[in-house]
Amino acid sequence: MIYLDNAATSFPKPEKVYEAIMSVMKDYGANPGRSGHKLALKAGRGIYETRELLSKLFNISNPMNIIFTSNATDGLNLAIKGILKPGDHVITTSMEHNSVLRPLKALEKLGIETSIVQCDSKGCISVQDIEDNINEDTKLIITTHASNVTGTIFPIKEIGNIADKNNIIYMVDAAQTAGVYDIDVENMKIDILAFPGHKSLLGPQGTGGVYIREGIDVMQMKEGGTGSKSDLLIQPEMLPDKFESGTPNTPGIIGLGAGVQYILDKGIENIRKHEKNMTKYFLDELKKIELVRIYGPCDAEKQAPVVSINIGDEDSSEVSYILDKVFDIGVRPGLHCAPLAHKTIGTFEQGTVRFSLGTFTTHQDIEKALEAIKNIVNEI
């Protein structure tokens, strides 16, 4: 299959990721942090090494401020629900994923106010509009780094500066950018960064994390065994133990570490250049095909390698089905768990057919996708 659904999860993974996971399972799959024998110690070191690799990638000074979660959604929920209290005000945007919007909507029942800043028809945000929505109760600003529908890249450094100037916590959802775009939590004034392990960080599913800046008070969502402070009946306050109760996904986390090491070895700028070139070629050729509507900036410099289209008035799910069954091309149709984003760009009824390119997408893959789209257009 030609796999163009990397915005959902990257596939394939680097060979080193598969090897790392299998090595944990076969050679030292003990419980880290719970015992003093050599297998448990090796597992614990492997998890810590992944924290160090992620810290290097995101310019995080203390690896212990990285909390491992099962995915980005888990990290976003932990931070959103652990920070906001009744009477607080939070600012977000109309291009957010439901992993941001649904927790915020749930918290509105507890007396937390949400302002959703409207983006334009290409999914672009006005930084001034964010600043204009700040009030005396604003505690948190949450934005995506790049839309999972249009790929539109947000000016997170500018937003971070506004949040910092107003003493507001800034949280970034890096689901579509971590591993491809430069993220520097210090330079960009990012207080909380949520990321999935299984997308462009090239790790396995069931992995992810959230970085929490030192000094930010976040309530844990669960309590339990941490392997530390076992004499106490209350949850330890030290990070990451405060948020990491229970046995971790050791094979997944160490597999994630292998994915991050691959990125660091190859060079994130080289990965970004490859994906940008593939995206530019795809967009340029799509623009030449009759009946194809492209959404978002339509500019590889302004969007992640996520391209949403429609073919005339054809149902997006039907087009996706044909791409899969007839042309053996995997894409994702529909609303992509981001209904407000589709309302923003005018595709709420039809949805879109989303092509998302990745590290291992080839020029030949793009050519075959373009040929398939042309064939579908010719059959209408």
Contacts in CASP RR format, 6 or more apart in sequence:
PFRMAT RR
TARGET T0000
AUTHOR 0000-0000-0000
METHOD contacts of the structure
MODEL  1
MIYLDNAATSFPKPEKVYEAIMSVMKDYGANPGRSGHKLALKAGRGIYET
RELLSKLFNISNPMNIIFTSNATDGLNLAIKGILKPGDHVITTSMEHNSV
LRPLKALEKLGIETSIVQCDSKGCISVQDIEDNINEDTKLIITTHASNVT
GTIFPIKEIGNIADKNNIIYMVDAAQTAGVYDIDVENMKIDILAFPGHKS
LLGPQGTGGVYIREGIDVMQMKEGGTGSKSDLLIQPEMLPDKFESGTPNT
PGIIGLGAGVQYILDKGIENIRKHEKNMTKYFLDELKKIELVRIYGPCDA
EKQAPVVSINIGDEDSSEVSYILDKVFDIGVRPGLHCAPLAHKTIGTFEQ
GTVRFSLGTFTTHQDIEKALEAIKNIVNEI
1 328 0 8 1.000
1 329 0 8 1.000
1 330 0 8 1.000
2 327 0 8 1.000
2 328 0 8 1.000
2 329 0 8 1.000
2 330 0 8 1.000
2 365 0 8 1.000
2 368 0 8 1.000
2 369 0 8 1.000
3 11 0 8 1.000
3 12 0 8 1.000
3 330 0 8 1.000
3 365 0 8 1.000
4 329 0 8 1.000
4 330 0 8 1.000
4 331 0 8 1.000
4 355 0 8 1.000
4 356 0 8 1.000
4 357 0 8 1.000
4 361 0 8 1.000
4 365 0 8 1.000
4 369 0 8 1.000
5 11 0 8 1.000
5 330 0 8 1.000
5 331 0 8 1.000
5 332 0 8 1.000
5 354 0 8 1.000
5 356 0 8 1.000
6 199 0 8 1.000
6 200 0 8 1.000
6 305 0 8 1.000
6 356 0 8 1.000
6 357 0 8 1.000
6 358 0 8 1.000
6 359 0 8 1.000
6 361 0 8 1.000
7 148 0 8 1.000
7 176 0 8 1.000
7 199 0 8 1.000
7 306 0 8 1.000
7 332 0 8 1.000
7 336 0 8 1.000
7 354 0 8 1.000
7 356 0 8 1.000
8 199 0 8 1.000
8 332 0 8 1.000
8 356 0 8 1.000
9 198 0 8 1.000
9 199 0 8 1.000
9 205 0 8 1.000
10 198 0 8 1.000
10 199 0 8 1.000
10 200 0 8 1.000
10 202 0 8 1.000
10 203 0 8 1.000
10 358 0 8 1.000
10 359 0 8 1.000
12 360 0 8 1.000
13 202 0 8 1.000
13 203 0 8 1.000
13 204 0 8 1.000
13 259 0 8 1.000
14 202 0 8 1.000
14 258 0 8 1.000
14 259 0 8 1.000
14 262 0 8 1.000
16 258 0 8 1.000
16 259 0 8 1.000
16 261 0 8 1.000
16 262 0 8 1.000
17 202 0 8 1.000
17 203 0 8 1.000
17 204 0 8 1.000
17 255 0 8 1.000
17 256 0 8 1.000
17 258 0 8 1.000
17 259 0 8 1.000
17 262 0 8 1.000
19 258 0 8 1.000
20 254 0 8 1.000
20 255 0 8 1.000
20 257 0 8 1.000
20 258 0 8 1.000
21 204 0 8 1.000
21 251 0 8 1.000
21 252 0 8 1.000
21 254 0 8 1.000
21 255 0 8 1.000
21 258 0 8 1.000
23 254 0 8 1.000
24 43 0 8 1.000
24 250 0 8 1.000
24 251 0 8 1.000
24 252 0 8 1.000
24 254 0 8 1.000
24 255 0 8 1.000
25 251 0 8 1.000
28 39 0 8 1.000
28 42 0 8 1.000
28 43 0 8 1.000
29 39 0 8 1.000
29 43 0 8 1.000
29 250 0 8 1.000
29 251 0 8 1.000
30 37 0 8 1.000
30 39 0 8 1.000
30 40 0 8 1.000
30 42 0 8 1.000
30 43 0 8 1.000
31 40 0 8 1.000
31 43 0 8 1.000
31 247 0 8 1.000
31 250 0 8 1.000
32 40 0 8 1.000
32 43 0 8 1.000
32 44 0 8 1.000
32 46 0 8 1.000
32 47 0 8 1.000
32 248 0 8 1.000
32 250 0 8 1.000
33 40 0 8 1.000
33 43 0 8 1.000
33 44 0 8 1.000
33 227 0 8 1.000
33 228 0 8 1.000
34 40 0 8 1.000
34 227 0 8 1.000
34 247 0 8 1.000
43 250 0 8 1.000
43 254 0 8 1.000
44 250 0 8 1.000
46 253 0 8 1.000
46 254 0 8 1.000
47 68 0 8 1.000
47 248 0 8 1.000
47 250 0 8 1.000
47 253 0 8 1.000
47 254 0 8 1.000
48 63 0 8 1.000
49 254 0 8 1.000
49 257 0 8 1.000
50 68 0 8 1.000
50 253 0 8 1.000
50 254 0 8 1.000
50 255 0 8 1.000
50 256 0 8 1.000
50 257 0 8 1.000
50 260 0 8 1.000
51 63 0 8 1.000
51 64 0 8 1.000
51 66 0 8 1.000
51 240 0 8 1.000
52 63 0 8 1.000
53 257 0 8 1.000
53 260 0 8 1.000
53 261 0 8 1.000
53 264 0 8 1.000
54 60 0 8 1.000
54 63 0 8 1.000
54 66 0 8 1.000
54 211 0 8 1.000
54 257 0 8 1.000
54 260 0 8 1.000
55 61 0 8 1.000
55 62 0 8 1.000
55 63 0 8 1.000
55 66 0 8 1.000
56 264 0 8 1.000
57 178 0 8 1.000
57 179 0 8 1.000
57 183 0 8 1.000
57 260 0 8 1.000
57 263 0 8 1.000
57 264 0 8 1.000
57 268 0 8 1.000
58 178 0 8 1.000
58 183 0 8 1.000
58 184 0 8 1.000
58 185 0 8 1.000
58 193 0 8 1.000
58 211 0 8 1.000
59 183 0 8 1.000
59 184 0 8 1.000
59 185 0 8 1.000
59 186 0 8 1.000
59 187 0 8 1.000
60 66 0 8 1.000
60 185 0 8 1.000
60 211 0 8 1.000
61 186 0 8 1.000
62 214 0 8 1.000
64 238 0 8 1.000
64 239 0 8 1.000
64 240 0 8 1.000
65 211 0 8 1.000
65 212 0 8 1.000
65 213 0 8 1.000
65 214 0 8 1.000
65 239 0 8 1.000
65 240 0 8 1.000
66 209 0 8 1.000
66 210 0 8 1.000
66 211 0 8 1.000
66 240 0 8 1.000
67 75 0 8 1.000
67 78 0 8 1.000
67 209 0 8 1.000
67 210 0 8 1.000
67 211 0 8 1.000
67 212 0 8 1.000
67 239 0 8 1.000
67 240 0 8 1.000
67 243 0 8 1.000
67 244 0 8 1.000
68 207 0 8 1.000
68 208 0 8 1.000
68 209 0 8 1.000
68 240 0 8 1.000
68 244 0 8 1.000
68 248 0 8 1.000
68 249 0 8 1.000
68 253 0 8 1.000
69 75 0 8 1.000
69 78 0 8 1.000
69 208 0 8 1.000
69 209 0 8 1.000
69 210 0 8 1.000
70 206 0 8 1.000
70 207 0 8 1.000
70 208 0 8 1.000
70 249 0 8 1.000
71 196 0 8 1.000
71 197 0 8 1.000
71 198 0 8 1.000
71 205 0 8 1.000
71 206 0 8 1.000
71 207 0 8 1.000
71 208 0 8 1.000
72 99 0 8 1.000
72 173 0 8 1.000
72 174 0 8 1.000
72 175 0 8 1.000
72 194 0 8 1.000
72 195 0 8 1.000
72 196 0 8 1.000
72 197 0 8 1.000
72 208 0 8 1.000
72 209 0 8 1.000
73 99 0 8 1.000
74 208 0 8 1.000
74 209 0 8 1.000
75 194 0 8 1.000
75 208 0 8 1.000
75 209 0 8 1.000
75 210 0 8 1.000
76 99 0 8 1.000
76 100 0 8 1.000
76 103 0 8 1.000
76 142 0 8 1.000
76 171 0 8 1.000
76 173 0 8 1.000
76 194 0 8 1.000
76 210 0 8 1.000
77 99 0 8 1.000
77 103 0 8 1.000
77 221 0 8 1.000
78 210 0 8 1.000
78 218 0 8 1.000
78 220 0 8 1.000
78 221 0 8 1.000
78 243 0 8 1.000
79 171 0 8 1.000
79 192 0 8 1.000
79 194 0 8 1.000
79 210 0 8 1.000
79 212 0 8 1.000
79 218 0 8 1.000
80 90 0 8 1.000
80 100 0 8 1.000
80 103 0 8 1.000
80 104 0 8 1.000
80 107 0 8 1.000
80 140 0 8 1.000
80 142 0 8 1.000
80 171 0 8 1.000
81 103 0 8 1.000
81 107 0 8 1.000
81 219 0 8 1.000
81 221 0 8 1.000
82 218 0 8 1.000
82 219 0 8 1.000
82 220 0 8 1.000
82 221 0 8 1.000
83 139 0 8 1.000
83 140 0 8 1.000
83 169 0 8 1.000
83 216 0 8 1.000
83 217 0 8 1.000
83 218 0 8 1.000
83 219 0 8 1.000
84 90 0 8 1.000
84 107 0 8 1.000
84 112 0 8 1.000
84 139 0 8 1.000
84 140 0 8 1.000
85 112 0 8 1.000
86 110 0 8 1.000
86 111 0 8 1.000
86 112 0 8 1.000
87 111 0 8 1.000
87 112 0 8 1.000
87 113 0 8 1.000
87 137 0 8 1.000
88 112 0 8 1.000
88 113 0 8 1.000
88 137 0 8 1.000
88 138 0 8 1.000
88 139 0 8 1.000
88 140 0 8 1.000
89 112 0 8 1.000
89 113 0 8 1.000
89 114 0 8 1.000
89 115 0 8 1.000
89 135 0 8 1.000
89 137 0 8 1.000
89 138 0 8 1.000
89 139 0 8 1.000
90 104 0 8 1.000
90 112 0 8 1.000
90 113 0 8 1.000
90 114 0 8 1.000
90 115 0 8 1.000
90 138 0 8 1.000
90 139 0 8 1.000
90 140 0 8 1.000
90 141 0 8 1.000
90 142 0 8 1.000
91 114 0 8 1.000
91 115 0 8 1.000
91 117 0 8 1.000
91 130 0 8 1.000
91 133 0 8 1.000
91 134 0 8 1.000
91 138 0 8 1.000
91 140 0 8 1.000
91 141 0 8 1.000
91 142 0 8 1.000
92 100 0 8 1.000
92 101 0 8 1.000
92 104 0 8 1.000
92 114 0 8 1.000
92 115 0 8 1.000
92 116 0 8 1.000
92 117 0 8 1.000
92 141 0 8 1.000
92 142 0 8 1.000
92 143 0 8 1.000
93 116 0 8 1.000
93 117 0 8 1.000
93 118 0 8 1.000
93 119 0 8 1.000
93 125 0 8 1.000
93 130 0 8 1.000
93 143 0 8 1.000
93 144 0 8 1.000
93 154 0 8 1.000
94 116 0 8 1.000
94 117 0 8 1.000
94 118 0 8 1.000
94 119 0 8 1.000
94 123 0 8 1.000
94 340 0 8 1.000
94 341 0 8 1.000
94 343 0 8 1.000
94 344 0 8 1.000
95 119 0 8 1.000
95 123 0 8 1.000
95 125 0 8 1.000
95 144 0 8 1.000
95 147 0 8 1.000
95 149 0 8 1.000
95 150 0 8 1.000
95 152 0 8 1.000
95 154 0 8 1.000
95 338 0 8 1.000
95 340 0 8 1.000
95 341 0 8 1.000
95 344 0 8 1.000
96 116 0 8 1.000
96 142 0 8 1.000
96 143 0 8 1.000
96 144 0 8 1.000
96 173 0 8 1.000
96 338 0 8 1.000
96 340 0 8 1.000
96 341 0 8 1.000
97 144 0 8 1.000
97 148 0 8 1.000
97 173 0 8 1.000
97 175 0 8 1.000
97 336 0 8 1.000
97 337 0 8 1.000
97 338 0 8 1.000
97 341 0 8 1.000
98 337 0 8 1.000
98 338 0 8 1.000
98 339 0 8 1.000
99 173 0 8 1.000
99 175 0 8 1.000
99 337 0 8 1.000
100 142 0 8 1.000
100 144 0 8 1.000
100 173 0 8 1.000
101 116 0 8 1.000
101 340 0 8 1.000
104 112 0 8 1.000
104 114 0 8 1.000
104 142 0 8 1.000
105 114 0 8 1.000
107 114 0 8 1.000
108 114 0 8 1.000
113 137 0 8 1.000
115 133 0 8 1.000
116 340 0 8 1.000
117 125 0 8 1.000
117 126 0 8 1.000
117 129 0 8 1.000
117 130 0 8 1.000
117 133 0 8 1.000
118 129 0 8 1.000
118 344 0 8 1.000
119 125 0 8 1.000
119 126 0 8 1.000
119 152 0 8 1.000
119 344 0 8 1.000
120 126 0 8 1.000
120 344 0 8 1.000
121 296 0 8 1.000
121 344 0 8 1.000
121 345 0 8 1.000
121 346 0 8 1.000
122 150 0 8 1.000
122 152 0 8 1.000
122 295 0 8 1.000
122 296 0 8 1.000
122 297 0 8 1.000
122 298 0 8 1.000
122 345 0 8 1.000
123 147 0 8 1.000
123 150 0 8 1.000
123 152 0 8 1.000
123 296 0 8 1.000
123 297 0 8 1.000
123 341 0 8 1.000
123 344 0 8 1.000
123 345 0 8 1.000
124 152 0 8 1.000
124 297 0 8 1.000
125 143 0 8 1.000
125 154 0 8 1.000
125 155 0 8 1.000
125 159 0 8 1.000
127 155 0 8 1.000
127 158 0 8 1.000
127 159 0 8 1.000
127 162 0 8 1.000
130 141 0 8 1.000
130 143 0 8 1.000
130 159 0 8 1.000
130 162 0 8 1.000
131 162 0 8 1.000
131 166 0 8 1.000
134 162 0 8 1.000
134 166 0 8 1.000
134 168 0 8 1.000
138 166 0 8 1.000
138 168 0 8 1.000
139 168 0 8 1.000
139 169 0 8 1.000
140 168 0 8 1.000
140 169 0 8 1.000
140 170 0 8 1.000
140 171 0 8 1.000
141 159 0 8 1.000
141 160 0 8 1.000
141 162 0 8 1.000
141 163 0 8 1.000
141 168 0 8 1.000
141 169 0 8 1.000
141 170 0 8 1.000
141 171 0 8 1.000
142 170 0 8 1.000
142 171 0 8 1.000
142 172 0 8 1.000
142 173 0 8 1.000
143 154 0 8 1.000
143 156 0 8 1.000
143 159 0 8 1.000
143 171 0 8 1.000
143 172 0 8 1.000
143 173 0 8 1.000
144 154 0 8 1.000
144 172 0 8 1.000
144 173 0 8 1.000
144 175 0 8 1.000
144 176 0 8 1.000
145 153 0 8 1.000
145 154 0 8 1.000
145 156 0 8 1.000
145 172 0 8 1.000
145 173 0 8 1.000
145 174 0 8 1.000
145 175 0 8 1.000
145 176 0 8 1.000
145 177 0 8 1.000
145 178 0 8 1.000
145 181 0 8 1.000
145 183 0 8 1.000
146 152 0 8 1.000
146 153 0 8 1.000
146 154 0 8 1.000
146 176 0 8 1.000
146 177 0 8 1.000
146 181 0 8 1.000
146 303 0 8 1.000
146 304 0 8 1.000
146 306 0 8 1.000
147 154 0 8 1.000
147 176 0 8 1.000
147 296 0 8 1.000
147 303 0 8 1.000
147 304 0 8 1.000
147 306 0 8 1.000
147 338 0 8 1.000
147 341 0 8 1.000
148 175 0 8 1.000
148 176 0 8 1.000
148 306 0 8 1.000
148 336 0 8 1.000
148 337 0 8 1.000
148 338 0 8 1.000
148 341 0 8 1.000
149 295 0 8 1.000
149 306 0 8 1.000
149 308 0 8 1.000
149 336 0 8 1.000
149 338 0 8 1.000
149 341 0 8 1.000
149 342 0 8 1.000
149 345 0 8 1.000
149 352 0 8 1.000
149 354 0 8 1.000
150 295 0 8 1.000
150 296 0 8 1.000
150 297 0 8 1.000
150 303 0 8 1.000
150 306 0 8 1.000
150 308 0 8 1.000
150 341 0 8 1.000
150 345 0 8 1.000
151 176 0 8 1.000
151 296 0 8 1.000
151 297 0 8 1.000
151 303 0 8 1.000
151 304 0 8 1.000
151 305 0 8 1.000
151 306 0 8 1.000
151 307 0 8 1.000
152 296 0 8 1.000
152 297 0 8 1.000
152 302 0 8 1.000
152 303 0 8 1.000
153 177 0 8 1.000
153 181 0 8 1.000
153 302 0 8 1.000
153 303 0 8 1.000
153 304 0 8 1.000
156 172 0 8 1.000
156 188 0 8 1.000
156 190 0 8 1.000
157 187 0 8 1.000
157 188 0 8 1.000
157 189 0 8 1.000
159 170 0 8 1.000
160 170 0 8 1.000
160 188 0 8 1.000
160 189 0 8 1.000
160 190 0 8 1.000
161 189 0 8 1.000
162 168 0 8 1.000
163 169 0 8 1.000
163 170 0 8 1.000
163 189 0 8 1.000
163 191 0 8 1.000
164 170 0 8 1.000
164 189 0 8 1.000
169 191 0 8 1.000
169 192 0 8 1.000
169 216 0 8 1.000
170 189 0 8 1.000
170 190 0 8 1.000
170 191 0 8 1.000
170 192 0 8 1.000
171 190 0 8 1.000
171 191 0 8 1.000
171 192 0 8 1.000
171 193 0 8 1.000
171 194 0 8 1.000
172 183 0 8 1.000
172 188 0 8 1.000
172 190 0 8 1.000
172 192 0 8 1.000
172 193 0 8 1.000
172 194 0 8 1.000
173 194 0 8 1.000
174 183 0 8 1.000
174 193 0 8 1.000
174 194 0 8 1.000
174 195 0 8 1.000
175 194 0 8 1.000
175 195 0 8 1.000
175 196 0 8 1.000
175 199 0 8 1.000
176 199 0 8 1.000
176 200 0 8 1.000
176 304 0 8 1.000
176 306 0 8 1.000
177 183 0 8 1.000
177 200 0 8 1.000
177 304 0 8 1.000
178 193 0 8 1.000
178 195 0 8 1.000
178 196 0 8 1.000
178 197 0 8 1.000
178 199 0 8 1.000
178 200 0 8 1.000
178 201 0 8 1.000
179 200 0 8 1.000
179 201 0 8 1.000
179 202 0 8 1.000
179 260 0 8 1.000
179 263 0 8 1.000
179 268 0 8 1.000
179 271 0 8 1.000
180 200 0 8 1.000
180 268 0 8 1.000
180 271 0 8 1.000
180 272 0 8 1.000
180 275 0 8 1.000
180 304 0 8 1.000
180 305 0 8 1.000
181 268 0 8 1.000
181 272 0 8 1.000
181 304 0 8 1.000
182 268 0 8 1.000
183 190 0 8 1.000
183 193 0 8 1.000
185 191 0 8 1.000
185 193 0 8 1.000
185 211 0 8 1.000
185 213 0 8 1.000
190 211 0 8 1.000
190 213 0 8 1.000
191 212 0 8 1.000
191 213 0 8 1.000
191 216 0 8 1.000
192 210 0 8 1.000
192 211 0 8 1.000
192 212 0 8 1.000
192 213 0 8 1.000
192 216 0 8 1.000
193 210 0 8 1.000
193 211 0 8 1.000
194 209 0 8 1.000
194 210 0 8 1.000
195 201 0 8 1.000
195 208 0 8 1.000
195 209 0 8 1.000
195 210 0 8 1.000
195 211 0 8 1.000
196 207 0 8 1.000
196 208 0 8 1.000
196 209 0 8 1.000
197 203 0 8 1.000
197 204 0 8 1.000
197 206 0 8 1.000
197 207 0 8 1.000
197 208 0 8 1.000
197 209 0 8 1.000
197 256 0 8 1.000
198 204 0 8 1.000
198 205 0 8 1.000
198 206 0 8 1.000
198 207 0 8 1.000
198 208 0 8 1.000
200 271 0 8 1.000
200 358 0 8 1.000
200 359 0 8 1.000
201 208 0 8 1.000
201 256 0 8 1.000
201 259 0 8 1.000
201 260 0 8 1.000
201 263 0 8 1.000
202 259 0 8 1.000
202 260 0 8 1.000
202 262 0 8 1.000
202 263 0 8 1.000
202 359 0 8 1.000
203 252 0 8 1.000
203 255 0 8 1.000
203 256 0 8 1.000
203 257 0 8 1.000
203 258 0 8 1.000
203 259 0 8 1.000
204 251 0 8 1.000
204 252 0 8 1.000
204 255 0 8 1.000
204 256 0 8 1.000
206 249 0 8 1.000
206 252 0 8 1.000
207 249 0 8 1.000
207 252 0 8 1.000
207 253 0 8 1.000
207 255 0 8 1.000
207 256 0 8 1.000
208 256 0 8 1.000
212 218 0 8 1.000
212 239 0 8 1.000
218 243 0 8 1.000
220 235 0 8 1.000
220 242 0 8 1.000
220 243 0 8 1.000
220 245 0 8 1.000
221 243 0 8 1.000
222 245 0 8 1.000
223 234 0 8 1.000
223 235 0 8 1.000
223 245 0 8 1.000
224 235 0 8 1.000
224 245 0 8 1.000
224 246 0 8 1.000
225 245 0 8 1.000
225 246 0 8 1.000
226 235 0 8 1.000
226 236 0 8 1.000
226 241 0 8 1.000
226 242 0 8 1.000
226 244 0 8 1.000
226 245 0 8 1.000
226 246 0 8 1.000
227 241 0 8 1.000
228 236 0 8 1.000
228 238 0 8 1.000
228 241 0 8 1.000
229 236 0 8 1.000
229 238 0 8 1.000
229 241 0 8 1.000
235 242 0 8 1.000
235 245 0 8 1.000
236 242 0 8 1.000
263 271 0 8 1.000
271 359 0 8 1.000
274 359 0 8 1.000
275 304 0 8 1.000
275 305 0 8 1.000
275 357 0 8 1.000
275 358 0 8 1.000
275 359 0 8 1.000
275 361 0 8 1.000
276 300 0 8 1.000
276 301 0 8 1.000
276 305 0 8 1.000
277 300 0 8 1.000
278 305 0 8 1.000
278 357 0 8 1.000
278 358 0 8 1.000
278 361 0 8 1.000
278 363 0 8 1.000
278 366 0 8 1.000
279 300 0 8 1.000
279 303 0 8 1.000
279 304 0 8 1.000
279 305 0 8 1.000
279 307 0 8 1.000
279 357 0 8 1.000
280 300 0 8 1.000
281 363 0 8 1.000
281 366 0 8 1.000
282 307 0 8 1.000
282 355 0 8 1.000
282 357 0 8 1.000
282 366 0 8 1.000
282 369 0 8 1.000
282 370 0 8 1.000
283 294 0 8 1.000
283 298 0 8 1.000
283 299 0 8 1.000
283 300 0 8 1.000
283 307 0 8 1.000
285 366 0 8 1.000
285 370 0 8 1.000
286 292 0 8 1.000
286 294 0 8 1.000
286 307 0 8 1.000
286 309 0 8 1.000
286 370 0 8 1.000
286 373 0 8 1.000
287 294 0 8 1.000
287 298 0 8 1.000
289 370 0 8 1.000
289 373 0 8 1.000
289 374 0 8 1.000
289 377 0 8 1.000
290 377 0 8 1.000
291 311 0 8 1.000
291 312 0 8 1.000
291 377 0 8 1.000
291 380 0 8 1.000
292 309 0 8 1.000
292 310 0 8 1.000
292 311 0 8 1.000
292 312 0 8 1.000
292 373 0 8 1.000
292 377 0 8 1.000
293 309 0 8 1.000
293 310 0 8 1.000
293 311 0 8 1.000
293 312 0 8 1.000
294 307 0 8 1.000
294 308 0 8 1.000
294 309 0 8 1.000
295 308 0 8 1.000
295 309 0 8 1.000
295 310 0 8 1.000
295 345 0 8 1.000
295 347 0 8 1.000
295 352 0 8 1.000
296 303 0 8 1.000
296 308 0 8 1.000
296 345 0 8 1.000
297 303 0 8 1.000
305 356 0 8 1.000
305 357 0 8 1.000
305 358 0 8 1.000
305 361 0 8 1.000
306 354 0 8 1.000
306 355 0 8 1.000
306 356 0 8 1.000
306 357 0 8 1.000
307 354 0 8 1.000
307 355 0 8 1.000
307 356 0 8 1.000
307 357 0 8 1.000
308 345 0 8 1.000
308 347 0 8 1.000
308 352 0 8 1.000
308 353 0 8 1.000
308 354 0 8 1.000
308 355 0 8 1.000
309 352 0 8 1.000
309 353 0 8 1.000
309 355 0 8 1.000
309 373 0 8 1.000
310 316 0 8 1.000
310 319 0 8 1.000
310 347 0 8 1.000
310 350 0 8 1.000
310 351 0 8 1.000
310 352 0 8 1.000
310 353 0 8 1.000
311 319 0 8 1.000
311 353 0 8 1.000
311 373 0 8 1.000
311 376 0 8 1.000
311 377 0 8 1.000
311 380 0 8 1.000
312 380 0 8 1.000
313 350 0 8 1.000
314 376 0 8 1.000
314 380 0 8 1.000
315 350 0 8 1.000
316 333 0 8 1.000
316 334 0 8 1.000
316 350 0 8 1.000
316 351 0 8 1.000
316 352 0 8 1.000
316 353 0 8 1.000
317 333 0 8 1.000
317 334 0 8 1.000
319 333 0 8 1.000
319 353 0 8 1.000
319 376 0 8 1.000
320 330 0 8 1.000
320 331 0 8 1.000
320 332 0 8 1.000
320 333 0 8 1.000
320 334 0 8 1.000
320 353 0 8 1.000
322 376 0 8 1.000
323 329 0 8 1.000
323 330 0 8 1.000
323 331 0 8 1.000
323 353 0 8 1.000
323 369 0 8 1.000
323 372 0 8 1.000
323 376 0 8 1.000
324 330 0 8 1.000
324 331 0 8 1.000
326 372 0 8 1.000
327 368 0 8 1.000
327 372 0 8 1.000
327 375 0 8 1.000
329 368 0 8 1.000
329 369 0 8 1.000
329 372 0 8 1.000
331 353 0 8 1.000
331 354 0 8 1.000
331 355 0 8 1.000
331 356 0 8 1.000
332 353 0 8 1.000
332 354 0 8 1.000
332 356 0 8 1.000
333 351 0 8 1.000
333 352 0 8 1.000
333 353 0 8 1.000
333 354 0 8 1.000
334 351 0 8 1.000
334 352 0 8 1.000
334 353 0 8 1.000
334 354 0 8 1.000
335 342 0 8 1.000
335 348 0 8 1.000
335 351 0 8 1.000
336 342 0 8 1.000
336 352 0 8 1.000
336 354 0 8 1.000
339 348 0 8 1.000
342 348 0 8 1.000
342 351 0 8 1.000
342 352 0 8 1.000
355 369 0 8 1.000
357 366 0 8 1.000
END
